[in-house]
Amino acid sequence: MTFRMKILCYGFTALIFFGLTNLAYAQDEGGEIKPVEIEIVKEREITLPPANRLFDKIPPRPAERISPEISYSFKTLQFNTPEVVTAIRPLRLKQEQSADVNAGFISMGYGNYASPYLEAFFNTKEDKDKLLGVHAFHNSSGKGPVDGRNSGSGNSGLSVFAESFGKEITLQANAGFENFVTHFYGYPSGMEVSRDTIRQAYNVFKLGVGLANARNTAFSYGLGGNFSFLKDKFDAAESTIDLNFKSSYKLEDDKSIELHADYTLISRKDAGLDAKGRSLFQLNPFYAFMLDDIKFRIGAVAALENDTLDSHDFHFFPDVQVTYPISHSVDLVGSLTGGVDRVSLQSLMRQNRWLGPAIPIYHTNRLFDLQAMVNARLTGNLFVNTGFSFATLNNLYFFVNDAENQSKFTTVFDTGSTKRANFFAAANLNYGNKARLTIRGDYFSYGTDSQAEAWHRPGYSFSLNGLYNLKGKIAFSTDIMALGGIRALSPTLQTVKLDPAFDLNFRMEYFVSDKFTVFLDFNNVTGNNYQVFWHYPVRGFQVMGGITWSF
């Protein structure tokens, strides 16, 4: 269609549009549309000339011959690089100067009840081959809760130790002397006594040596020997020789065989008592292994002793322990054990300073001790331990006041079997040197055969120890102790129930510098003259101040 023809069509269309518009307008005015016939006649014819069609392909361009001809050859190439040895050098950090660790300290103070205090400790500084040290202390009170100097007491000691660290073995040796002074002030009130006749003193000498393997190998061992000699102011004397051996052979990472052996020889003499050796040998082999994350310890204890209270010299006990992990932070532990617990004049003296002459002494036979407990680490700083134990014991000793002299104690034994139940719970919260808190509570129940009560053994106990360091400048610490349910036997064979014991202690330390510290101690803050042993009240409120120099 040509351009002119397009113009004619557009114009004709416009005329028709305007004509229809006028007709519509006329209709609005009430007129009528007359019938009209429109005829469009198209007379122009477009003709195109015929096109020529090509049926032959275009032939390729003739190729020219290349001279000379190109030839190709393929060769195998080998590319060898020299071996590279990567020597990785760790980053060398700047060597930090080690802190000036104090080699020792001297502490001294003074308190009421005429109580001087002196303590010194010294050891050699860091050395990979050896360690030497010495410790000395004196803590006494010239006066006590009953008749002033008639109830004074004190404790002093001096000890030295040495260790040598070799490539194959480690050697250690120690020697020491300790002195305990007290008075038999449990006499009836108002009784006139001579202070010299009621004074008691114990002197203890100790010597020990030991060796152990130093290398971390599959087989490890340790051997030790100790000698001690005790002498009191009167006629009592006791010597003790201890030999012990421990070994372990690791079969695999979670399997090992261990053997523990102990031998003790005790010789004692006293007024009216001939010296006689009391021997005790115990052998404890066991096999430790893991099975599906459960730890097992399977073994036994064999004991041979010559105490005359029991007609049997040889004893055999089980030694089984199972640890089941309830979760990654909670373990359930169960055990069934037994053994012979060594009892000597020295061990009794450390519990009760007011022993009479020639008291009976026998080892305690634990026929079996069943225990179950839960160990849980609730947070990174809080550890909780709780459980119970049931034990059957033969030859368990109890302290009772002497019927003829109430100020001295003797020992009595349950000729049958004593049943003991213990329920306990403990928690330990530790934030390093900033804060620490330890709490433990115990409940005891005794079932005796020949004795009416478990004399001078507590029915319950509670202890709390806490420390808080305020910005490294002031340290506060406290100790709380509570005992109850203690019963004593009167000369008329009546049961006497002692009042509960409660003791609150508080300590404050002020760090003047890195070398000097000032401290203030408050003991038995409540001033409670409680009795753990009948007729022996403790001192009331005590205060002591002093200084400490570290060097």
C-alpha positions in Angstrom: 0.0 0.0 0.0 1.5 3.3 -1.1 1.8 6.4 1.0 -1.0 8.3 -0.9 -3.4 5.5 -0.5 -2.8 5.5 3.2 -3.7 9.2 3.4 -6.9 8.5 1.5 -7.9 5.7 3.9 -7.1 7.8 7.0 -9.2 10.7 5.6 -12.1 8.5 4.7 -12.1 7.0 8.2 -12.2 10.5 9.8 -15.1 11.5 7.7 -17.1 8.4 8.8 -16.3 9.2 12.5 -17.4 12.8 12.3 -20.5 11.7 10.3 -21.5 9.2 13.0 -21.0 11.9 15.6 -23.3 14.3 13.9 -25.9 11.5 13.6 -25.7 10.8 17.3 -26.1 14.5 18.1 -29.1 14.6 15.8 -30.6 11.6 17.6 -30.2 13.5 20.8 -32.3 16.2 19.3 -35.1 13.9 18.4 -34.4 13.3 14.7 -34.2 9.9 12.9 -31.3 8.2 11.1 -32.0 7.5 7.5 -30.8 4.3 6.0 -27.5 4.8 4.1 -25.4 2.3 2.1 -21.7 2.8 1.9 -19.7 1.0 -0.7 -15.9 0.9 -0.7 -14.3 0.1 -4.0 -10.6 -0.8 -4.2 -9.4 -0.5 -7.8 -5.5 -0.4 -7.4 -3.7 -3.8 -7.9 -0.1 -4.3 -6.8 2.0 -6.6 -9.1 5.6 -7.8 -8.4 8.0 -9.1 -10.9 9.1 -12.8 -10.7 12.3 -13.6 -8.8 15.2 -15.8 -10.1 15.9 -18.9 -7.9 19.5 -20.4 -7.7 19.8 -24.2 -7.4 23.7 -24.5 -7.8 26.0 -24.5 -4.7 28.9 -22.2 -4.4 32.1 -24.2 -5.1 34.9 -24.1 -2.4 38.1 -22.1 -3.1 40.9 -24.3 -4.3 43.6 -24.9 -1.6 47.2 -24.2 -2.4 49.9 -26.9 -1.5 52.2 -25.9 1.4 55.8 -26.5 0.8 57.6 -27.9 2.6 55.1 -30.2 4.3 54.6 -29.8 8.1 55.2 -33.0 10.2 54.1 -33.5 13.9 55.7 -35.6 16.6 54.4 -36.2 20.1 56.9 -36.8 23.0 56.2 -37.7 26.7 57.6 -35.0 28.9 58.5 -35.6 32.6 58.5 -32.7 35.0 60.4 -33.4 38.2 60.5 -30.9 41.1 63.0 -31.0 44.0 61.5 -32.3 47.3 60.5 -29.5 49.6 61.1 -30.0 53.3 58.8 -27.5 55.2 60.5 -26.6 58.4 57.7 -25.0 60.4 59.0 -22.6 63.0 56.7 -21.8 65.8 56.1 -18.2 66.6 58.5 -17.1 69.3 56.7 -15.2 72.0 58.4 -12.6 74.1 59.8 -14.3 77.2 57.8 -13.1 80.2 59.6 -12.5 83.4 58.4 -15.0 86.0 56.7 -13.5 89.0 58.9 -13.2 92.0 57.5 -16.1 94.0 58.0 -15.8 97.7 60.3 -18.4 99.2 58.8 -18.2 102.6 57.1 -16.2 105.3 57.3 -15.3 109.0 54.1 -14.7 110.9 53.6 -13.6 114.5 50.8 -12.4 116.7 49.4 -12.2 120.3 46.0 -12.7 121.7 44.0 -12.9 124.9 44.4 -15.9 127.3 48.1 -15.1 127.1 48.4 -16.6 123.6 51.6 -16.0 121.6 51.8 -17.2 118.0 54.8 -17.6 115.8 55.2 -19.5 112.5 57.9 -19.5 109.8 58.2 -21.4 106.5 61.0 -21.5 104.0 61.7 -23.5 100.9 64.2 -23.1 98.1 63.1 -21.3 95.0 62.2 -23.0 91.7 64.7 -25.8 90.8 64.1 -28.6 88.4 66.4 -31.0 90.3 65.7 -30.4 94.0 63.4 -28.9 96.6 64.3 -28.2 100.3 62.1 -26.7 103.0 61.7 -26.1 106.7 58.6 -25.3 108.7 58.5 -24.2 112.4 55.5 -23.0 114.5 54.4 -22.3 118.1 50.8 -21.6 119.2 49.9 -21.7 122.9 47.6 -20.2 125.5 48.9 -19.7 129.0 45.4 -19.5 130.4 42.3 -21.5 129.8 38.6 -21.7 130.6 39.1 -23.3 134.0 41.2 -21.8 136.8 43.5 -19.8 134.6 46.9 -21.5 134.1 45.5 -24.8 135.2 43.9 -25.2 131.8 46.7 -23.8 129.5 47.7 -25.6 126.4 50.1 -25.3 123.4 51.4 -26.9 120.3 54.8 -26.5 118.7 56.7 -28.2 115.9 59.7 -28.2 113.6 60.0 -30.1 110.4 62.3 -30.3 107.4 61.9 -32.0 104.0 63.9 -32.6 100.8 63.0 -33.9 97.4 65.3 -34.8 94.5 64.0 -35.1 91.0 66.1 -37.4 88.7 65.5 -38.8 85.2 64.6 -42.3 86.5 63.5 -41.9 90.1 62.3 -39.3 92.6 63.6 -39.3 96.1 62.1 -37.6 99.2 63.0 -37.5 102.9 61.5 -35.7 105.9 62.1 -35.4 109.6 60.2 -33.6 112.3 59.4 -32.9 116.0 56.1 -32.0 117.5 55.1 -31.1 121.1 51.6 -31.0 122.6 51.0 -29.6 126.1 47.8 -29.7 128.0 46.4 -30.0 131.6 43.9 -32.4 133.1 41.5 -29.6 134.1 38.4 -31.7 134.0 38.6 -32.1 137.8 35.5 -31.3 140.0 34.9 -27.6 140.4 36.5 -26.1 143.6 39.0 -29.0 143.9 42.5 -27.9 144.9 45.1 -29.4 142.6 48.8 -28.9 141.9 49.4 -27.6 138.4 52.5 -29.8 137.9 50.6 -33.0 138.7 47.9 -32.3 136.1 50.2 -31.2 133.4 50.6 -33.5 130.4 53.0 -33.3 127.5 53.5 -35.4 124.4 56.6 -35.4 122.3 56.5 -36.9 118.8 59.6 -37.6 116.6 59.2 -38.5 112.9 61.4 -39.7 110.1 60.4 -40.7 106.6 61.9 -41.6 103.2 60.4 -42.6 99.9 61.1 -43.1 96.2 59.0 -43.4 93.0 59.7 -43.7 89.3 60.0 -40.4 87.5 59.3 -41.5 83.9 55.7 -41.7 82.6 55.7 -45.4 81.7 53.2 -48.2 81.7 54.6 -49.4 85.0 54.7 -47.0 87.9 55.6 -47.6 91.5 56.2 -45.9 94.9 57.9 -47.2 98.0 58.0 -45.4 101.4 59.0 -46.0 104.9 58.2 -44.0 108.1 59.3 -44.2 111.7 57.7 -42.3 114.6 58.3 -42.3 118.4 55.9 -40.9 121.0 56.6 -40.2 124.6 54.4 -38.5 127.2 55.3 -36.8 130.5 54.6 -40.0 132.4 55.4 -43.6 131.5 53.7 -44.0 128.1 55.9 -44.5 125.0 55.1 -45.9 121.6 57.2 -46.5 118.4 55.7 -47.1 115.0 57.3 -48.4 111.8 55.3 -48.1 108.5 56.2 -49.6 105.2 54.1 -49.0 102.1 54.3 -50.0 98.5 52.1 -48.9 95.5 52.3 -50.1 91.9 50.3 -49.8 88.8 50.6 -51.5 85.4 48.7 -49.9 82.5 47.4 -52.6 80.1 45.6 -50.1 77.9 44.4 -46.5 78.2 41.4 -47.6 80.3 42.7 -50.8 81.9 45.2 -51.2 84.6 46.3 -53.7 87.4 47.3 -52.1 90.7 48.7 -53.5 93.9 48.9 -51.7 97.3 50.6 -53.2 100.3 51.1 -51.8 103.8 52.9 -53.1 106.9 52.8 -51.6 110.3 54.6 -52.6 113.5 53.6 -50.8 116.7 55.4 -51.3 120.1 54.0 -49.6 123.2 54.9 -49.6 126.8 53.2 -47.9 129.8 52.7 -48.2 133.5 51.8 -51.8 134.3 51.9 -52.7 130.6 54.6 -54.8 129.0 55.9 -53.8 125.6 54.4 -56.0 122.9 54.6 -55.6 119.2 51.3 -55.2 117.3 51.7 -56.0 113.6 49.3 -55.4 110.7 49.8 -56.3 107.1 47.3 -55.5 104.4 47.4 -56.4 100.7 45.0 -54.8 98.2 45.2 -55.9 94.6 42.5 -54.7 92.1 41.8 -54.5 88.4 40.5 -51.2 87.0 38.8 -50.9 83.6 36.0 -49.2 81.7 33.0 -50.8 79.9 30.7 -48.5 77.9 31.8 -45.4 79.9 31.3 -47.2 83.2 34.3 -47.4 85.4 34.9 -50.6 87.4 37.3 -51.4 90.2 37.3 -55.1 91.2 39.6 -56.3 93.9 40.0 -57.6 97.4 41.7 -56.8 100.7 43.6 -59.4 102.7 44.7 -58.5 106.2 46.9 -60.2 108.8 47.1 -58.9 112.4 47.8 -60.1 115.9 45.5 -58.1 118.1 44.2 -60.3 121.0 40.7 -58.8 121.1 39.8 -60.8 118.0 40.4 -64.5 117.8 40.9 -64.4 114.1 44.2 -63.2 112.7 43.4 -63.4 109.0 40.7 -61.3 107.4 39.4 -61.1 103.8 37.3 -58.2 102.5 35.8 -57.2 99.1 36.9 -54.1 97.3 34.5 -53.2 94.5 33.7 -49.7 93.1 31.5 -48.7 90.1 31.3 -45.2 88.7 28.3 -44.6 86.3 28.2 -41.3 84.4 24.6 -40.1 84.4 25.7 -37.1 82.3 28.9 -35.3 81.4 28.8 -33.6 84.8 27.1 -36.1 87.1 28.5 -39.4 88.3 26.8 -42.1 90.4 29.4 -44.0 92.5 28.8 -47.2 94.5 31.3 -49.2 96.5 31.6 -52.2 98.8 34.8 -52.2 100.7 36.3 -53.4 104.0 39.6 -53.5 105.8 41.4 -53.1 109.1 41.7 -49.5 110.3 44.9 -48.9 112.3 44.6 -47.6 115.8 47.5 -46.4 117.9 48.2 -44.3 121.0 49.4 -41.5 118.7 46.2 -41.6 116.6 44.0 -41.6 119.8 46.1 -38.7 121.3 45.4 -36.5 118.4 41.7 -36.9 119.0 41.7 -36.7 122.8 44.6 -35.1 124.8 43.4 -36.3 128.2 44.0 -40.0 128.0 44.7 -42.0 131.1 47.6 -44.5 131.5 47.6 -48.0 129.9 44.4 -47.6 128.0 43.3 -50.6 125.8 44.1 -50.1 122.1 43.0 -52.4 119.3 42.6 -52.0 115.5 39.1 -51.6 114.1 37.8 -54.3 111.8 35.5 -52.9 109.1 33.7 -56.1 108.0 32.0 -54.3 105.2 31.3 -50.7 104.2 28.6 -50.1 101.6 28.5 -46.6 100.1 26.5 -44.8 97.4 27.0 -41.2 96.4 26.4 -38.7 93.6 29.2 -36.4 92.4 27.9 -33.4 90.4 29.6 -30.4 88.8 26.6 -28.1 88.5 28.7 -25.2 87.0 32.3 -24.6 86.3 32.8 -23.4 89.9 30.3 -25.5 91.9 30.8 -29.1 92.9 28.3 -31.1 94.9 28.8 -34.5 96.7 26.0 -36.3 98.6 25.3 -39.9 99.6 25.2 -42.4 102.4 27.1 -45.3 103.8 26.3 -48.3 106.0 29.1 -50.1 107.8 29.5 -53.0 110.2 32.5 -52.7 112.5 34.2 -54.9 115.0 36.3 -53.6 117.9 35.2 -50.0 117.4 36.5 -47.9 120.3 34.7 -45.2 122.4 36.0 -42.7 124.9 34.5 -42.7 128.5 35.6 -40.8 131.6 37.6 -42.9 134.1 35.3 -44.0 136.9 37.9 -43.0 139.5 39.3 -39.9 137.9 36.8 -37.9 135.8 39.5 -35.8 134.3 41.0 -38.7 132.4 39.6 -40.9 129.7 39.9 -44.5 128.8 38.7 -46.6 125.9 35.9 -49.2 125.8 35.0 -51.5 122.9 31.8 -53.0 121.6 32.4 -56.7 121.9 29.7 -57.3 119.3 29.3 -55.7 115.9 28.6 -52.0 115.7 26.3 -50.8 112.9 27.0 -47.3 111.6 24.9 -45.3 109.2 26.2 -42.0 107.7 24.2 -39.6 105.5 26.3 -36.7 104.1 26.1 -33.8 101.7 28.8 -31.4 100.7 29.2 -28.5 98.3 32.3 -26.6 97.1 32.2 -23.2 95.4 35.6 -22.0 94.0 36.5 -18.8 92.3 40.2 -19.2 92.8 41.9 -16.6 95.0 38.9 -14.3 94.9 36.3 -16.4 96.7 35.9 -19.9 98.0 33.1 -21.7 100.0 33.0 -25.2 101.4 30.0 -26.7 103.2 29.5 -30.2 104.6 26.9 -31.8 106.8 26.8 -35.3 108.3 24.3 -37.3 110.2 25.4 -40.5 112.1 23.4 -43.3 113.6 25.0 -46.1 115.7 23.7 -49.5 116.7 25.8 -51.1 119.4 25.6 -54.5 121.0 27.4 -54.4 124.4 27.6 -50.6 124.9 24.5 -48.6 125.7 25.6 -45.7 123.4 28.3 -44.7 121.0 30.1 -42.7 123.7 31.5 -39.3 122.7 30.7 -39.8 119.1 28.6 -37.1 117.5 25.1 -37.7 116.1 25.5 -34.9 113.6 28.1 -32.4 112.4 28.2 -29.3 110.2 31.1 -27.2 108.9 31.5 -24.2 106.7 34.6 -22.5 105.5 34.6 -19.4 103.4 37.0 -16.9 101.9 36.5 -13.6 100.1 39.3 -11.4 98.7 38.2 -7.8 98.2 40.2 -6.4 95.2 43.4 -8.1 96.4 43.7 -5.7 99.3 41.5 -7.2 102.1 40.7 -10.9 102.6 37.9 -12.1 104.8 37.5 -15.7 106.0 35.2 -17.5 108.3 34.9 -21.0 109.8 31.7 -22.4 111.4 31.6 -25.7 113.3 28.6 -27.4 114.9 28.4 -30.8 116.7 25.5 -32.4 118.4 24.1 -35.6 119.8 27.2 -36.4 121.9 26.6 -38.7 125.0 28.9 -39.5 127.9 28.9 -42.2 130.5 28.8 -41.2 134.2 30.6 -43.1 137.0 27.1 -44.3 138.0 26.6 -45.7 134.5 24.1 -43.1 133.6 23.9 -41.5 130.2 24.8 -37.8 130.0 23.7 -35.8 127.0 26.1 -33.0 126.2 24.8 -29.6 124.9 25.3 -29.0 121.2 28.6 -27.4 120.3 28.8 -24.3 118.1 31.9 -22.4 117.1 32.1 -19.3 114.9 35.5 -18.0 113.8 36.4 -14.9 111.7 39.6 -13.7 110.2 40.5 -10.5 108.4 43.8 -9.8 106.5 44.9 -6.4 105.2 47.7 -6.5 102.5 49.8 -3.5 103.2 52.1 -4.5 100.4 53.3 -7.6 98.5 55.5 -8.4 101.5 53.6 -7.3 104.6 50.1 -8.3 105.8 48.3 -7.4 109.0 45.7 -9.9 110.3 43.1 -10.0 113.0 41.5 -13.3 114.3 38.3 -13.7 116.2 37.7 -17.2 117.5 34.6 -18.6 119.2 32.8 -15.3 118.6 29.6 -16.5 120.4 31.6 -17.2 123.6 30.1 -20.6 123.9 32.0 -22.8 126.4 30.8 -26.0 124.8 32.1 -29.4 125.6 33.1 -32.0 123.0 34.5 -34.2 125.9 32.7 -34.3 129.1 34.1 -32.0 131.9 36.3 -30.1 129.3 34.8 -26.8 128.3 36.6 -24.8 125.6 37.8 -21.3 125.8 35.3 -18.5 125.2 35.7 -15.5 123.0 39.3 -15.1 121.7 41.0 -12.4 119.7 44.5 -12.2 118.2 46.3 -9.6 116.1 49.5 -10.0 114.2 51.6 -9.4 111.1 53.1 -11.6 108.3 56.2 -10.9 106.3 56.7 -12.8 103.0 60.2 -13.0 101.4 
